[in-house]
Every structure is written in structure tokens, then in C-alpha cells.
Amino acid sequence: MRSHPRIPGLIGLLFIPLCAWLFAEPPPGATPLSPPKPPASVAPHVPANWKAGTALAVITPPKMLWMAGYAARKKPAEGKVQELFAKALALEDESGNRLVVVTLDLIGVPQELRQDVADHVQQTYGLPPANLVLNASHTHSGPQLRTRPVTGEDLKNPKLTDAFAYTEKLKTDICTVVGQALGNLAPARLTWNKARCGFAMNRRRDYTLPPEHPNANKAPNPDGPVDHEVPALRVEAPDGTPRAVLFGYACHNTALGFYNYCGDYAGFAQQYLEEHRPGFTALFITGCGADQNPYPRRSDVVPGITDLELAMQHGRSLSNAVEVALIANPRPVGGPIRAAYEEIQLDYAKAERSPHAYPVQVIRFGSDLVLITLGSEVVVDYSLRFKKEFAGPAGVWVAGYTNDYNGYIPSLRVLKEGGYEAAAGWAESVEDRIVEAVHRLYRQVSGPREQAWDTTKDAKSTKG
């Protein structure tokens, strides 16, 4: 494993003030920092019976491509504030079962990309598709992706040809880091816990207010549902040396509105976690943040503060929460790894539209932790629901933006309310289909004792 800077070269006038802020001496009057200490485990009672390995690749485009996320963009990227990364965490339990989680500083994971990578990884490394997780941070400061080959007149359009060429290389980069992470497997101890971080707010308006109410059409909604949990999986060497953390948060990566490549708040959170830990890798996995934004956001909302400063502040807030989760009452994580994956049919309200094959994945770490991954931009209702329905001795971690990127996935409540997150045109069966699949896969990876915690096998969609 190796350390790396998240900010290799800022452009123009950003460079000097940002570096001064990042690397300044402690402020006057601060309690002096202690000298480095020998490594020590946060949970020496937990056996180091895992193997873990990490790897990364810089995936920042060498060219100034058109950027993803904001439809109103009128020009390509103009510079780079941070490198963008593909990172992989490989885990192997005592029985030899393996799992690889890949995190990407990108807008999403196109389904065709997931399929090509999963096929290659299975053929090359023998890793089943169910044991591969591809999650995107959903930064809006990364490049557009294109999986469809460019033909005909489109060959004259550099916006399309560059996006396709970038995406083709991206597949190779992802497969490479998967192989490297598997090749770096070494003895490790796994623990997990969670903390909280509060900058995410529900970005929808309050649909419970009558139309004549003065706040009826205003957002964000301070009373709207949120998921402020920050789950963190700690990976340490047998002697206690921290090696990696996989952490999550349910919120859009949209503090920024500029034309520079950047990981947004999630990129800064990873940077802060890594910068004082040599050889350490921090990986961010996005939760169900489709209807969540970081607040405040954008320049001038806070007088005298830019969008970049806000992204950095939110990144520090999130990294601080992870720091707490890494040490607070560490919970052991044991094996075996059990994983299930299924692509279910989601229908649109209009019958003439073809159904979408939607990925659902459930991964269990022994009796200690369950990771549920859902494709595309999933609203927070799903996370809150599954944490309630599967509440028990095992922790429940729910991720969106995984293995697919096909627009917004509303709950039935959001679909009936309407609004931006409901505009894709799904049928009202969307939530029931997803929930039924998650419960089905949960039962597949759980023994009789663990299934006892699934007390709502026949639950139907939230009515809200």
C-alpha cells in the first residue's frame, strides 16, 4: 500500500492560498501535537484472521473533457483541483472467499461498464460478479462517460469521441486496480462502527405544506428525511498499523459548481484521512443521497466563502466523523463473506418503454455486518427503511450509485409527491420490486438465525 497526495497541482491563483490553508502551522494557542507513536490496535482482542489489499489508479482525464452532472454546462473542463481516483479494497476471509470494492471519483457507473469489468474480473481472477462492488462518488466535477461506440457523423464530435475513449481506458484501469488489490492481500484485522455528520439536508420542498403556505415551494426542507450515519470499515495490520478505511455518507457531491476536476467533499475527506497516515488508503462509498445535498453549497451563499472552501469544510467535517468511527467502540467484523446479486426488472409507467434491468446486491460479513447496494440515484427512504427492517445484531449499511447509473430511483412516497427525483417515469411498483429483491437476497446470504431479524418479508412500499 502507498500514500498519495490528492492535490498534485492546483491551477493558477488557487494554488498558493489553498496550499497555505492545507499545510499551515497550527494556529497560535493550539495544544501542541504529540510525536508519532508506535502502532497499536484499536481492538487487539479481535483476531487478525482476514487478508486485505488495496490499490489505486489516477483516472483524471489528461485532456479537458466535458464534465458530467450539470446539464447547463456550456464548455469543457478548464483545470484540475484534485486528481480523480479509482481505488480498490480486496478482502479475503479464512475460507478463501473474496470480495472487491471499487470506488470511483466519477458521476456514476454505467451498466455496460460494470458488465465488462465484472466479466473480465471473473475470467481473470475467478471473482464472482456478486462479489464485486463498483460504486461512484457522484462528483459533478468529473468527466462525462460514454459506453456506446461512436459512429457516423458523431465521429466528428470530440465531445463524444473523447468521452468514449476515456471510458474505454477506464475499464482497463478498474480491472488493473482489482488485480493489484488482490495481489496485495496480506493479513489484516477488520472492525467497524459508525458516527454522524450533519451537512446533508433533504433538498426537496416540503410537500406536506398547503400550496398557499409561504414556504410551500422552498427547498431545502429542514424537516425532510435524512441519513446522517457515517459507517466506517477499518482495516489494520496485525500490529495495529492502519491500512485502509471504507466509509460512506448519503449526500450528493455537489458543493462545487466550477469547471475544474475535483472529488468535491468526498475527495477532500479521503485526502484528509490519508495525509497523515503513510501507506493508508481511504475509500468513499456513496449512500442513498439522491434527494440530499450538502449545505451550504456554492460560492457567495456564505458571505466571502467560495464553493471550494465549502467543499473542503464539508470534507473535513466528514473525515472527522470517520476519525471517530474508526476508534469509538470498535465492533469486530468476521467472516464468512456471503454475497448475492440479481438484476430485477423495473417497469416504467408508460408500457411502450422497455423495462430496465436493475442491480441489487447484498453482502454479509458473518454475523456482524450487512452491505446492501442499489443501482443509480436512490432516495434516502430506501436506506432508512432497510436499516429499520433489518435492525439486529449485525450492522446495516446501504449504498446507492452502485453497479448502474440510470437516473433517479424514487420511493413510492417521492413518486407520488412528484418533483425532480420522480421525473424518470417509473411505475408505482418500483419500490416494491426493489424491496422484495433485497429481502430475497438477504435471505440467500443469511442462515436461519440471521433470517430471524428479517421480520418484514412481505413488507410493501412506504406510503408516506
ZIDAWO-V690081 format. One record per residue. N is the residue number from 1. RES is the residue in three letters. SS is DSSP state (H for helix, E for strand, C for the rest). Layout:
((N	RES	SS) (N	RES	SS))
This chain:
((1	MET	C) (2	ARG	C) (3	SER	C) (4	HIS	C) (5	PRO	C) (6	ARG	C) (7	ILE	C) (8	PRO	C) (9	GLY	C) (10	LEU	C) (11	ILE	C) (12	GLY	C) (13	LEU	C) (14	LEU	H) (15	PHE	H) (16	ILE	H) (17	PRO	H) (18	LEU	H) (19	CYS	H) (20	ALA	H) (21	TRP	H) (22	LEU	H) (23	PHE	H) (24	ALA	C) (25	GLU	C) (26	PRO	C) (27	PRO	C) (28	PRO	C) (29	GLY	C) (30	ALA	C) (31	THR	C) (32	PRO	C) (33	LEU	C) (34	SER	C) (35	PRO	C) (36	PRO	C) (37	LYS	C) (38	PRO	C) (39	PRO	C) (40	ALA	C) (41	SER	C) (42	VAL	C) (43	ALA	C) (44	PRO	C) (45	HIS	C) (46	VAL	C) (47	PRO	C) (48	ALA	C) (49	ASN	C) (50	TRP	E) (51	LYS	E) (52	ALA	E) (53	GLY	E) (54	THR	E) (55	ALA	E) (56	LEU	E) (57	ALA	E) (58	VAL	E) (59	ILE	C) (60	THR	C) (61	PRO	C) (62	PRO	C) (63	LYS	C) (64	MET	C) (65	LEU	C) (66	TRP	C) (67	MET	E) (68	ALA	C) (69	GLY	C) (70	TYR	C) (71	ALA	C) (72	ALA	C) (73	ARG	C) (74	LYS	C) (75	LYS	C) (76	PRO	C) (77	ALA	C) (78	GLU	C) (79	GLY	E) (80	LYS	E) (81	VAL	C) (82	GLN	C) (83	GLU	C) (84	LEU	C) (85	PHE	E) (86	ALA	E) (87	LYS	E) (88	ALA	E) (89	LEU	E) (90	ALA	E) (91	LEU	E) (92	GLU	E) (93	ASP	C) (94	GLU	C) (95	SER	C) (96	GLY	C) (97	ASN	C) (98	ARG	E) (99	LEU	E) (100	VAL	E) (101	VAL	E) (102	VAL	E) (103	THR	E) (104	LEU	E) (105	ASP	C) (106	LEU	C) (107	ILE	C) (108	GLY	C) (109	VAL	C) (110	PRO	C) (111	GLN	H) (112	GLU	H) (113	LEU	H) (114	ARG	H) (115	GLN	H) (116	ASP	H) (117	VAL	H) (118	ALA	H) (119	ASP	H) (120	HIS	H) (121	VAL	H) (122	GLN	H) (123	GLN	H) (124	THR	H) (125	TYR	H) (126	GLY	C) (127	LEU	C) (128	PRO	C) (129	PRO	H) (130	ALA	H) (131	ASN	H) (132	LEU	E) (133	VAL	E) (134	LEU	E) (135	ASN	E) (136	ALA	E) (137	SER	C) (138	HIS	C) (139	THR	E) (140	HIS	C) (141	SER	C) (142	GLY	C) (143	PRO	E) (144	GLN	C) (145	LEU	C) (146	ARG	C) (147	THR	C) (148	ARG	C) (149	PRO	C) (150	VAL	C) (151	THR	C) (152	GLY	H) (153	GLU	H) (154	ASP	H) (155	LEU	H) (156	LYS	H) (157	ASN	C) (158	PRO	H) (159	LYS	H) (160	LEU	H) (161	THR	H) (162	ASP	H) (163	ALA	H) (164	PHE	H) (165	ALA	H) (166	TYR	H) (167	THR	H) (168	GLU	H) (169	LYS	H) (170	LEU	H) (171	LYS	H) (172	THR	H) (173	ASP	H) (174	ILE	H) (175	CYS	H) (176	THR	H) (177	VAL	H) (178	VAL	H) (179	GLY	H) (180	GLN	H) (181	ALA	H) (182	LEU	H) (183	GLY	H) (184	ASN	C) (185	LEU	C) (186	ALA	E) (187	PRO	E) (188	ALA	E) (189	ARG	E) (190	LEU	E) (191	THR	E) (192	TRP	E) (193	ASN	E) (194	LYS	E) (195	ALA	E) (196	ARG	E) (197	CYS	C) (198	GLY	C) (199	PHE	C) (200	ALA	E) (201	MET	E) (202	ASN	E) (203	ARG	C) (204	ARG	C) (205	ARG	C) (206	ASP	C) (207	TYR	C) (208	THR	C) (209	LEU	C) (210	PRO	C) (211	PRO	C) (212	GLU	C) (213	HIS	C) (214	PRO	C) (215	ASN	C) (216	ALA	C) (217	ASN	C) (218	LYS	C) (219	ALA	C) (220	PRO	C) (221	ASN	E) (222	PRO	C) (223	ASP	C) (224	GLY	C) (225	PRO	C) (226	VAL	C) (227	ASP	C) (228	HIS	C) (229	GLU	E) (230	VAL	E) (231	PRO	E) (232	ALA	E) (233	LEU	E) (234	ARG	E) (235	VAL	E) (236	GLU	E) (237	ALA	C) (238	PRO	C) (239	ASP	C) (240	GLY	C) (241	THR	C) (242	PRO	E) (243	ARG	E) (244	ALA	E) (245	VAL	E) (246	LEU	E) (247	PHE	E) (248	GLY	E) (249	TYR	E) (250	ALA	C) (251	CYS	C) (252	HIS	C) (253	ASN	E) (254	THR	C) (255	ALA	C) (256	LEU	C) (257	GLY	C) (258	PHE	C) (259	TYR	C) (260	ASN	E) (261	TYR	E) (262	CYS	C) (263	GLY	C) (264	ASP	H) (265	TYR	H) (266	ALA	H) (267	GLY	H) (268	PHE	H) (269	ALA	H) (270	GLN	H) (271	GLN	H) (272	TYR	H) (273	LEU	H) (274	GLU	H) (275	GLU	C) (276	HIS	C) (277	ARG	C) (278	PRO	C) (279	GLY	C) (280	PHE	C) (281	THR	E) (282	ALA	E) (283	LEU	E) (284	PHE	E) (285	ILE	E) (286	THR	E) (287	GLY	C) (288	CYS	C) (289	GLY	C) (290	ALA	C) (291	ASP	C) (292	GLN	E) (293	ASN	E) (294	PRO	E) (295	TYR	C) (296	PRO	C) (297	ARG	C) (298	ARG	C) (299	SER	C) (300	ASP	C) (301	VAL	C) (302	VAL	C) (303	PRO	C) (304	GLY	C) (305	ILE	C) (306	THR	C) (307	ASP	H) (308	LEU	H) (309	GLU	H) (310	LEU	H) (311	ALA	H) (312	MET	H) (313	GLN	H) (314	HIS	H) (315	GLY	H) (316	ARG	H) (317	SER	H) (318	LEU	H) (319	SER	H) (320	ASN	H) (321	ALA	H) (322	VAL	H) (323	GLU	H) (324	VAL	H) (325	ALA	H) (326	LEU	H) (327	ILE	H) (328	ALA	C) (329	ASN	C) (330	PRO	C) (331	ARG	E) (332	PRO	E) (333	VAL	C) (334	GLY	C) (335	GLY	C) (336	PRO	C) (337	ILE	E) (338	ARG	E) (339	ALA	E) (340	ALA	E) (341	TYR	E) (342	GLU	E) (343	GLU	E) (344	ILE	E) (345	GLN	E) (346	LEU	E) (347	ASP	C) (348	TYR	E) (349	ALA	C) (350	LYS	C) (351	ALA	C) (352	GLU	C) (353	ARG	C) (354	SER	C) (355	PRO	C) (356	HIS	E) (357	ALA	E) (358	TYR	E) (359	PRO	E) (360	VAL	E) (361	GLN	E) (362	VAL	E) (363	ILE	E) (364	ARG	E) (365	PHE	E) (366	GLY	C) (367	SER	C) (368	ASP	C) (369	LEU	E) (370	VAL	E) (371	LEU	E) (372	ILE	E) (373	THR	E) (374	LEU	E) (375	GLY	C) (376	SER	C) (377	GLU	E) (378	VAL	E) (379	VAL	C) (380	VAL	H) (381	ASP	H) (382	TYR	H) (383	SER	H) (384	LEU	H) (385	ARG	H) (386	PHE	H) (387	LYS	H) (388	LYS	H) (389	GLU	H) (390	PHE	C) (391	ALA	C) (392	GLY	C) (393	PRO	C) (394	ALA	C) (395	GLY	E) (396	VAL	E) (397	TRP	E) (398	VAL	E) (399	ALA	E) (400	GLY	C) (401	TYR	C) (402	THR	E) (403	ASN	C) (404	ASP	C) (405	TYR	C) (406	ASN	C) (407	GLY	C) (408	TYR	E) (409	ILE	E) (410	PRO	C) (411	SER	C) (412	LEU	H) (413	ARG	H) (414	VAL	H) (415	LEU	H) (416	LYS	H) (417	GLU	H) (418	GLY	C) (419	GLY	C) (420	TYR	H) (421	GLU	H) (422	ALA	H) (423	ALA	C) (424	ALA	C) (425	GLY	C) (426	TRP	E) (427	ALA	C) (428	GLU	C) (429	SER	C) (430	VAL	H) (431	GLU	H) (432	ASP	H) (433	ARG	H) (434	ILE	H) (435	VAL	H) (436	GLU	H) (437	ALA	H) (438	VAL	H) (439	HIS	H) (440	ARG	H) (441	LEU	H) (442	TYR	H) (443	ARG	H) (444	GLN	H) (445	VAL	C) (446	SER	C) (447	GLY	C) (448	PRO	H) (449	ARG	H) (450	GLU	H) (451	GLN	H) (452	ALA	C) (453	TRP	C) (454	ASP	C) (455	THR	C) (456	THR	C) (457	LYS	C) (458	ASP	C) (459	ALA	C) (460	LYS	C) (461	SER	C) (462	THR	C) (463	LYS	C) (464	GLY	C))
